[in-house]
């Protein structure tokens, strides 16, 4: 019986998670800038709900990008 080492190490998972969090944060900042300074429908610039909404949207966009990258590279 032979054991095969995994192609994904703990360090690679750490870097992937760190890059996901970083890209999600900056994507949320982009959404926040667009929402607070351009569209601003009854949401104040320092609104906690606007900030949370923007960060959730950034995480969703980044999650979709990571999933699509995984799908395009490994599931087709």
C-alpha positions in Angstrom: 0.0 0.0 0.0 1.4 3.4 -0.9 0.4 6.6 0.7 0.1 9.7 -1.5 0.8 13.1 -0.1 -1.8 15.7 -0.5 -1.2 18.5 -3.0 -2.6 21.1 -0.6 -0.6 21.9 2.5 -1.7 23.7 5.6 0.3 26.8 4.6 -1.5 26.9 1.2 -4.9 26.8 2.9 -3.8 29.6 5.3 -2.7 31.7 2.3 -6.0 31.0 0.5 -8.1 32.0 3.5 -6.0 35.1 4.1 -6.3 36.2 0.5 -10.1 35.5 0.6 -10.5 37.7 3.7 -8.3 40.4 2.2 -10.1 40.5 -1.1 -13.5 40.4 0.6 -12.6 43.4 2.7 -11.4 45.5 -0.2 -14.4 44.4 -2.3 -16.6 45.5 0.6 -14.8 48.8 0.6 -15.5 49.3 -3.1 -19.2 48.5 -2.5 -19.3 50.8 0.5 -17.8 53.7 -1.5 -20.3 53.2 -4.3 -23.2 52.9 -1.9 -22.4 55.6 0.6 -21.0 58.3 -1.7 -22.9 57.8 -4.9 -26.3 56.1 -4.3 -26.9 56.9 -0.6 -30.7 56.1 -0.4 -31.5 57.1 3.2 -28.3 55.5 4.5 -25.9 57.8 6.4 -22.2 57.7 5.6 -21.3 56.4 9.1 -24.2 53.9 9.2 -23.3 50.5 10.8 -26.0 48.8 8.7 -24.5 50.2 5.5 -21.1 49.0 6.5 -22.4 45.5 7.4 -24.3 45.3 4.1 -21.3 46.4 2.1 -19.0 43.8 3.8 -21.6 41.0 3.3 -21.9 42.0 -0.4 -18.0 42.0 -0.7 -17.8 38.6 0.8 -20.6 37.3 -1.5 -18.9 38.7 -4.6 -15.5 37.3 -3.5 -17.0 33.9 -2.7 -18.6 33.8 -6.1 -15.2 34.7 -7.7 -13.4 32.0 -5.7 -16.1 29.4 -6.5 -16.1 30.2 -10.2 -12.3 30.0 -10.3 -12.5 26.6 -8.6 -15.2 25.5 -11.0 -13.4 26.7 -14.1 -10.1 25.1 -13.1 -11.1 21.8 -11.5 -14.7 20.9 -12.0 -15.0 21.1 -15.8 
